[in-house]
Every structure is written in C-alpha cells, then in structure tokens.
C-alpha cells in the first residue's frame, strides 16, 4: 500500500511520523485558513466517540449543556486584568460588520463606514461572556450551584501549528460552574480532574499524572489549576486536560453576588475546566506504531473489520451466510463492525488500510475457512494472527477487545514508568532531561528558579503530582528548602 510505504518511521523523525500519520490515516488536513485544520470524517468519528463518553460523564456529575456567543465584547476581557493579559497576544479581533464591492471591480473590501463601535473578540475561552450571563441568573443561594458545560470552537492565534496538537481554531468543551462556597468550588475543580483522569485511563488507555500547576503555569485568572499530564512515546509530555479553581475573581470582575442563607451579600465562587481536540494528538502519539494508528477499542469508530476472500459471487454468498449472523451478534453486544466486501480493492490493500487506520480486530474469512469452520483473527496492538473456530468467535472477539484495551494501557504505563526518574543535582537534571521523559526533582517554589530551569533546559514544571512522594529536600538549583519533588519534562 503506497500510503503505508510513505509513512516515516518513528525512529527517523517522530515529528514527521506524526504528521504523516494524521494525513495518511485520513484524520485531518491543513485548511486554506492559515493555522486551522479540516477534521475529516474518520478523525471526527473518533472525536465524536470522545464527546459522547465525556458528555455522559459530565451529565452523571450533575452538569447540563448550554451555548454562549462566539463573539465577546472587548470590554468584557478588560474586566479581569490577569485573564486578558494571559490571552491578549492570541486574540482575533472583529472590527467591521460589512463588506462591499470595490469600486474598481477587483472584489470585495471592508466597508470603512461599517466600523464597530466596540471591537469583538472571537472567543479564546468563554469565562467573561458566561459570567456576564451569570450576573443575570444569580441573586440568591437558591440559584446555586450552576453547573454548565459548552461544546464549542475557540480561536487562539497560534503562529506555530501542528494538526490536533496546536491549531489556531480548535474544538473543545468548557465547563463553567458557580458555587456558594469556596469549599464547594474547590471540590468541583477536583471532581472534574478525576473525571478527566478516568476518561484518559479507561477510554484512551492513557495513564496520566494528576497534579497542580505551578503559579507560572496556572490558567490566567485562576487561583489553582489542576492538570492531567501524559507522556508520549518520544519522551515529551502533553497536557491533556485542565480544571481551574477561579476563586471569586470573575464574580468580582462582573459583580456577580448573591444573598446567602444568613441574608448577607456574597460574591460567587467559580470553576472552569476543559479538554480539546488535543486529545486526538495524545491518542495518536501514545499508542500508534510504524504501521499506522493503534486505537483503543473504547474509542475506535470501527472495532472489528471483516474481510472476505473469494473468487466469485457464489463464494461471497456462502461467506455472507456465515458472516451476517456474526455481525448481528456483535452489534447486539454494542460492538461496531464493518464488513468490507468492496470488489475494487485487493485483500492485501484492505489489510494495510485497516492497519493504518488502527482498527483493533481484523477477521478474515475465505472459502477454505468456511469448509474448515475456521476464521483468521488479527489484533492490531500486537499484529499477532491466529486461526480460531468460527463457533464461539463472537465471545472471543468481545474478550479480545477487552484484552487489547487493557494491554494498551499496561504498555503505555510501563513506558511512562520506565521514563520517570528522580534526580538530586542540577547537573544530573541537565543530563537526564536530554533523554526525555518525566524527571522528579526538588524545586524551591520560586518563579525565578522555575524560569531559570526553563531557560537553561527548555523543561517546565508539568505539575506538582497529587499523591506522589512528598518527602522534603533541597532545591537542585539553589539549595534552598523544598517541600517536595515536582514533575519536570519538555512538553508539546
């Protein structure tokens, strides 16, 4: 298969391998709009599965969906100083509301008479526009909590882009909640961190590290940012999702107050949290290989593909008589199946195509198999093939999908653990960070030292891990006291 032959090997160039794979597996492509992407049907099918699972998880934790405007008045962003500073360099600004035909007939031009009185910002995130609405919705403690999620697109004007990982426009969900007490808001932020952790582990088969961001890495306008951090095969970290405790910053910026049970006027406490199509990049880079995508069954658009090998219609009819009941049983179990009987592609081409697209299980059935009562089974994670009895194949495939899901997680966890090391000196840190992976080291807690490490090594504090070693020590750079080791890595 030509597409497969053109796939760069990971060992030659991990970056080029990734770009090749996104394009060859038909996930996405560059668009005519600089920095933006076209998500193709197969790629969008994976994102839809992610959406469906996450949406159910949000609703199980008491959240509801709503939608807010794409355009945000510039003055709204000005109200929360730290927030606007964090996003100012990434904002796309709408200044006019009309076009007109050029007088010389050269095309359309912006009508100078149609200048907006106030410029509009294409949302980089929606805290400000949502909190302007919450001001109208919240008067009393009886109106709280508000727990809303929005599925939307956002725009952050990126100069260096890579499909899924960093694009100017991307798809995401953003949760925005309002609470009567600090404790309730902090609990919400931690709850959503655990929701993301469960999704990453149980559906993406991606073992992530849960932790808290340092002040330098915190979301603009947040008091605390919680994160899940994944380790990719090339030894670079990827921030996969964040949950923010916003305190009362946005409530004060938009004067959102409520009368509490004691009849006192108080500011509301807030959170926001989100994951984006960046998860697609994480999924690709965690599991895939030199043959193409490797998808965990829980998120694969096609979990099982059945490929017939036959010479004529009579053989196809015989194969179909065996396959149709099998497909019906698999579908009853909630397994997505494709029977590829297209006669314009040779079986070998189909094998390579579905390997490239990461379909977890491939079943192959020919006329001789029918005579013998057997079927060939291949699992995508290991590329292992075996011949099985057709009798009982449905139960076997169901178990095999579960095994593949578990194996992918175990393999990714083993890779992460093998690439996680502790160091005590700065010289050792500089040597180890060149090898990639997570480095646990002591840090004195100051942004100055954090910035020095970043400038010297291009490594950042990915998080202060939750539930990991909390033994105090001394900072590897300054020798000052350190409360505990934190997690460093070079990252996407």
Secondary structure, DSSP 8 states (H G I E B T S, - for coil): -HHHHTS--TTT-HHHHHHHHHHHTTSEEE-SSTT-EEE-HHHHHHHHHHHHHHHHHHHHTT-EE----SEEEHHHHHTSHHHHHHHGGG-EEEEES-EEE-TTSS-EEE-GGGEEEEEEEE-S--HHHHHHHHHHH-SBGGG--EEEEEEEEEE---SS-BTTTB-SEEEEEEEEEEESSHHHHHHHHHHHHHHHHHHHHHTS----EEEE--GGGS-TT-SEEEEEEEE-TTS-EEEEEEEEEEETHHHHHTT-EEE-TTS-EEE-EEEEEEEETHHHHHHHHHH-BTTB----GGG-S-SEEEEEE-SSHHHHHHHHHHHHHHHHHHHHTT--EEEE--TTS-HHHHHHHHHHTT-SEEEEEEHHHHHHTEEEEEETTT--EEEEESTTHHHHHHHHHHHHHHHHHHHHHHHHHHTEEE--SHHHHHHHHTT-SEEEEE--S-HHHHHHHHHHHS-EEEEEETTS----EE-TTT--EESSEEEEE-B-
